[in-house]
Amino acid sequence: MKISIYLLFAMTAAVACNPNSDSQDSKTETNHQKNIFAIRQVMLEQQNAWSNNDLEGFMQGYWKSDSLKFYGQAGLTKGWQQTLDNYKKSYPSSAHSGELFFELVDISPITKHAYWVMGRYNLKRSLGDTRGSFIVIFKKIEGKWKIIADMSCSDH
């Protein structure tokens, strides 16, 4: 019984000596929620741009760098410009690009300044609907959330 009382006293003292732990946890959770909101906003802007066949606008969500990586049906593409060129070739008109809808399944931190997003995409098009899965990695670069890697695959 004495051991339990001492243990309880020690635990209470440890919590009392670290009064900022709850406020630090709260601040971390608030930052996490802000990050998720900002990432969702980037993806909403991409969804809207794509649905307007504005591929350059869609690409604003990506890191404008030769180090950007996109892995899809055709294999690995490196670089922002090459990724944009591939989109333009594959989706030359609004009939090809259609209307984009993202279903975000999971957004989780990898590090303080990097998150992954897993989800599904759906394209409603006059040429025939298509859908698939993706995982993208966002990184905060110069204060903005950008996709640095994208792996997408269609269901067909």
C-alpha positions in Angstrom: 0.0 0.0 0.0 2.9 2.4 0.9 4.5 1.7 -2.5 1.2 2.6 -4.3 1.0 5.9 -2.4 4.6 6.8 -3.2 4.0 5.9 -6.8 0.9 8.0 -7.0 2.8 10.9 -5.3 5.7 10.6 -7.8 3.4 10.6 -10.8 1.5 13.6 -9.5 4.8 15.5 -8.9 6.0 14.6 -12.4 2.8 16.1 -14.0 2.9 19.1 -11.7 6.6 19.8 -12.7 5.6 19.9 -16.4 2.7 22.3 -16.5 3.3 23.1 -20.2 2.8 19.6 -21.5 -1.0 20.1 -22.1 -0.5 23.5 -23.7 2.3 22.1 -25.9 0.1 19.1 -27.0 -2.7 21.6 -27.7 -0.4 23.8 -29.8 0.9 20.7 -31.7 -2.7 19.6 -32.4 -3.6 23.1 -33.5 -0.7 23.2 -35.9 -1.5 19.7 -37.2 -5.1 20.8 -37.9 -3.9 24.0 -39.7 -1.6 21.9 -41.8 -4.3 19.5 -42.8 -6.6 22.4 -43.6 -3.9 24.0 -45.8 -3.2 20.7 -47.6 -6.9 20.2 -48.2 -7.1 23.7 -49.6 -4.3 23.0 -52.1 -6.1 19.9 -53.3 -9.4 21.8 -53.6 -7.7 24.4 -55.7 -6.2 21.7 -57.9 -9.6 20.0 -58.2 -11.1 23.3 -59.4 -8.3 24.1 -61.8 -8.4 20.6 -63.3 -12.2 20.8 -63.8 -11.7 24.0 -65.7 -9.0 22.3 -67.9 -6.5 24.7 -66.3 -3.6 22.3 -66.2 -1.1 25.1 -65.3 -3.3 26.0 -62.4 -3.6 22.4 -61.3 0.2 22.2 -61.4 0.5 25.1 -58.9 0.0 22.5 -56.2 3.2 20.8 -57.2 6.8 21.8 -56.3 8.2 23.7 -59.3 11.4 21.8 -59.4 13.4 19.3 -61.5 13.3 17.1 -58.4 9.5 16.6 -58.4 8.7 13.0 -59.0 5.5 11.5 -60.5 5.0 7.8 -60.8 2.1 6.6 -62.9 1.1 4.2 -65.7 4.0 5.2 -67.9 6.6 4.9 -65.1 8.7 7.6 -63.4 8.6 11.2 -64.5 11.0 13.7 -63.1 10.5 17.4 -63.0 7.6 19.9 -62.9 7.8 20.8 -66.5 7.9 17.3 -67.8 4.9 16.4 -65.5 2.9 19.4 -67.0 3.9 18.4 -70.5 2.6 14.8 -69.9 -0.7 16.1 -68.5 -1.1 18.4 -71.6 -0.4 15.5 -73.9 -2.8 13.1 -72.1 -5.6 15.7 -71.4 -5.6 18.1 -74.4 -9.1 19.4 -74.0 -11.9 19.7 -71.4 -13.5 16.6 -72.9 -10.4 14.7 -71.9 -9.8 16.2 -68.5 -13.5 16.3 -67.4 -14.5 17.1 -63.9 -12.2 16.0 -61.1 -13.3 14.9 -57.6 -10.9 13.9 -54.9 -11.8 11.5 -52.1 -9.2 12.0 -49.4 -8.9 8.9 -47.4 -5.9 9.7 -45.1 -3.7 12.7 -44.4 -0.9 11.9 -41.9 2.3 13.6 -40.9 5.6 12.1 -41.9 7.6 14.8 -40.2 6.8 18.3 -38.9 7.0 19.7 -42.4 5.9 16.8 -44.5 2.6 14.9 -44.9 1.3 12.1 -47.1 -2.2 12.1 -48.5 -3.8 8.9 -49.7 -7.0 8.9 -51.7 -9.0 8.3 -54.8 -9.7 10.4 -57.8 -12.7 10.3 -60.0 -13.0 12.0 -63.5 -16.4 12.5 -64.9 -16.0 12.9 -68.6 -18.0 12.9 -71.8 -15.3 10.5 -73.2 -16.0 8.0 -70.4 -15.4 8.3 -66.7 -12.2 7.1 -65.1 -11.0 6.7 -61.5 -8.0 5.6 -59.6 -5.9 5.8 -56.4 -3.1 8.0 -55.4 -0.6 8.8 -52.7 1.1 12.2 -52.7 3.7 13.6 -50.4 3.4 17.3 -49.4 6.3 19.3 -48.0 6.2 22.8 -46.7 8.5 24.8 -48.9 9.0 28.5 -48.4 5.9 28.6 -46.2 3.6 26.9 -48.8 2.5 23.3 -49.0 3.6 21.7 -52.2 3.4 18.1 -53.6 7.0 16.8 -54.0 6.0 13.2 -55.0 2.9 11.7 -56.6 2.1 8.1 -57.3 -1.2 7.6 -59.1 -2.7 4.6 -60.8 -6.0 4.2 -62.7 -8.4 1.3 -61.9 -8.5 0.1 -65.5 
